[in-house]
């Protein structure tokens, strides 16, 4: 009997581990979440700020945490500044101070998510307050920025986590760090003055060699989704089908406010490093 129980426990443990996912633990609650990513502090006093996205059913959350100094904790509203100039102001839902780490949780509206899918996080502003409600010389507002070697492609992360498949929502191996020293294996040209940034860029798996470079023409909707793709004629039907199937899954940043919300055309030229 003891042997049977041991086997059952081992099998159960393996099953739970295989289906594990990132969790945000705050107070008496836990939420499925992304990994935590670091924004660099712009203050010599405050530590770096770690941020992540979480969800509960259809409700989306943004959470921040930092090392607590002298019992200061994150409290009050939080402001997210995006690269396109959008400013998102969030009201605190819950905060916690445990193991010398201060955490705070904020609810995201559908409009907030739309902005976060179309422009990258530049800077986050937050407030540190004394947990006992007393005055403290270092209480006040601080900022942390998405920059340097740890700069993150947050629009891609948000789209994957909230709109991707169940496997991608908990994929801890996805790499969203922007590699500045790595040149892109493709070149994109846009019609007009607006330049759209690629947010999701899945690549195909092709066994045969493809003669490169070659160019595809495409149309992109105002929200950044691909509307249509036209391929070159010299590649084979199989190669064309594979490449078209992956290219229609690409996602670009949305058109900024103040410009006509119309279909935009462009071309993308791939080199041999992409395949």
N, C-alpha and C positions, 0 to 999 in steps of 0.2 A: 504493500500500500504506500509506503514511504517513497519507493522508487517511482510509482505512478504519479504521485503528487509532485515530485521533483521535476519530472518530464513535463507535466502540464504547466508548471510555473515557468520553466525555461522557454517553452513554446510561446506562452503568453508574453513574456518579456521581449522575445524576438519580434513578435507581431507588433507590440507597441513601439519598439524602436524603429521598425521599418516604416511605420506610419507616422513617425514623429514630425513635428513642425516647430517653427519658431513661435514662442509665446511671449507676450507682454504680461508681466505680473505686476499689478499695482493694487495696493490695499487688499481688499477681499475679492478682487476680480482678476480674471485672466482672459486674454484676447489673442486669437491667431494674429501673427504679425510678420513683417519682413525682418530681415536682419537689421542690426543697428549700424548707422553710418555716422561718421564724425565730421562736424563742422568746426573749423579752427577759431578759437576765441580771439577777439580783437582787443582784449583787455589783459594786462599783466596780472590782474588779480584773479579773474575768473578762469576756471578750467575749460577745456574744450567741451562742446555741446554735442551729445549723441542724439540722433533723431531716428525715428522709425515710423512706419505706417501700420495700422492695425484695423481690425474690423470685427463687428458683431452682427451677423446676419447681413442686412443691407446697409447698416450704419458704418461709416468710415471714420477713423480716428487718426490724429497725428499726435505723437508722443515725443517728449524730450526728456533727457536726463543728464545730470552732471554731478561731479564729485562735490559733496557738500563741504563748505569751508566754514568753520565756526558756527555750525548748526543753521546756516542759511539755507532756505529752500525756495524752489521755483514756485511762484504764485502769481495770480492775476492773469491779465490778458497776455497773449503772445502775438507778435506780428511777423508775418513772412513776406519778405521782399523778393519778387521774381525778376529775372533778367529783362523781361519786356516792360518793366515798370509797374506791373500789377502789385497791389498791396493787399494782403489777406490778413484780417484781424480775427483772432480766435479767442473765445471765452473759455476759461478753465472749467473742465468738468470734474476733475479729480486730481489730487496730488498725494504724494507719499514721500516719506523720508525713512529709508531703511538701509542698514549696512553702509552708512555714510554716503549714500547716493540719493539725491533728490530727483524725483520723477514728477511729471505732470502729463495729463491727458486732455486732449482737445477734440471736440467733434468737428468733422468736416462736412460742409453742405455739398450738394451736387455742383453748385457753381464753383465752390472752392476746388473740387476735384477737377473740374473742367479746366480751370486756370493752371493747376499743377500738372496736367497732362500736356499742356501746350507751351509751357515756359519753365526753365529750370530755376531751382531755388538759388538765390544769390546770397541772402543774409537772413538770419532769424534774430529777432529782438525779444528778450524775455526779462523778467524781473526776479531778483533775489530778495527775499524778505526773511526777517528773523522769525523762526517758527513759534516763539513764545509771544509774538506780537509786540515786543519791546523794541526800542530804538537800537540801531546798530550802525556804526560808521560806514560799513560796506554794503548796506542795503541800497538798492537802486536798479537801474536798467543796464543790461549788458547785451552785446551782440556777438554772433559767431557766423562765419562765412564759409560758403562752399567753394574752396579754392585749393590750389597746390596739388601735390601728388595724390591726395585723397579726394579730389573733386569727383562728385557723383552725378550721373545722369538720372536725376530724379523723375523726369517725365516717363522714361522707359520703365523705371521701377514701379511707378504708380499704375501705368497701363497694364503691366504684367500682373501685378498683385490684385487689382480690382476687376480687370476685364479678361485676364488670361484663363487658361485651363486650370483645373484643380491642382495638377502637378506643378504648374509654373507658379501658382500662388504660394507654394511652400518650398520652392526650389532654392535651397541655401547655396547652391553652387553658381547661380547666375552672377555674372560679373558686370556691375554697373559703374565701376570706377573708370573715369575717362583717362585714357592713356595718351598724354600729350606728345610723347616722344615717338609715337607709332603713327606713321603716315597711313591714310586711308587707302585701301586697295581699289578705289574707284574715284571717279570725278563726276560731280553733279553740276549741271548748268541749268539755270532757271530763266524762263521768259519773264521780263519785267524787272522791277527793282527789288522785289521782296525775296529774300533768301530764306528757305525753310530748312530747319535742322532735322536730320534723320534721328528718330527716337527709337524705333525698333528696326533691326537690320538682320533678320535671320538669313543664313547662307545655305546654299544647296549642297547636297552630297552627290557628286558626279564622278563616276568611275573612269570614264574615258577622258582623254585630253581634249581641251577646247582651245581653238585658236583665238588668242586675244591680242590686242584689245578689241572689244566690240561694244556697240552702243544700243541701248534701248531708249525709246521715247515713252513718256508716261504722262498721265494727267492726275492731279491731286485735288481732292475736295478741300473746301475751306477748313474742315476740321482736321486735316492731315491724312485722311485715309486715301488709298489709291483708288482711282476711278477706272482707269484703263491703262493697258501696257501694250506697246507695239514692239515686236522683236525683229532683229536683223534676219535676212533670208538665208544667209550662208550656213547657219548652224543647223544641225539635224532636228527632225521633228521631236525626237525623244529629249534632246537637250533643251529645245525650246519649251516643251511642256514642263520640264522640271524647273527651269529658271522662272518661267511665268508664274508657276504655282507658289514659288517662294517670294517672288518680287511683289505680288499682290498683297502679301502679309506685311510689307514694310509700312511704317507709320512715320509721318513727318509732323513737325510742330504746326499748330494751327495758324491761320492768318491773324496778324495783330489787329487790334481795334483801330478804326479810322481808315482802313483801306477797304475797297470793294470786296465783298465776300463771294468770290467767283472761283471757278475752276482755274487752276494754274498749270501750265505745261512746263515740262522740263525734259532733260536727257540725262542718262547715267551711263558712263563708260567704265567698264570693268577691265582690270588687268589680270595677269595670271596669278597674282598673289591671293586673289579672292577665292579661288577654287582649290 
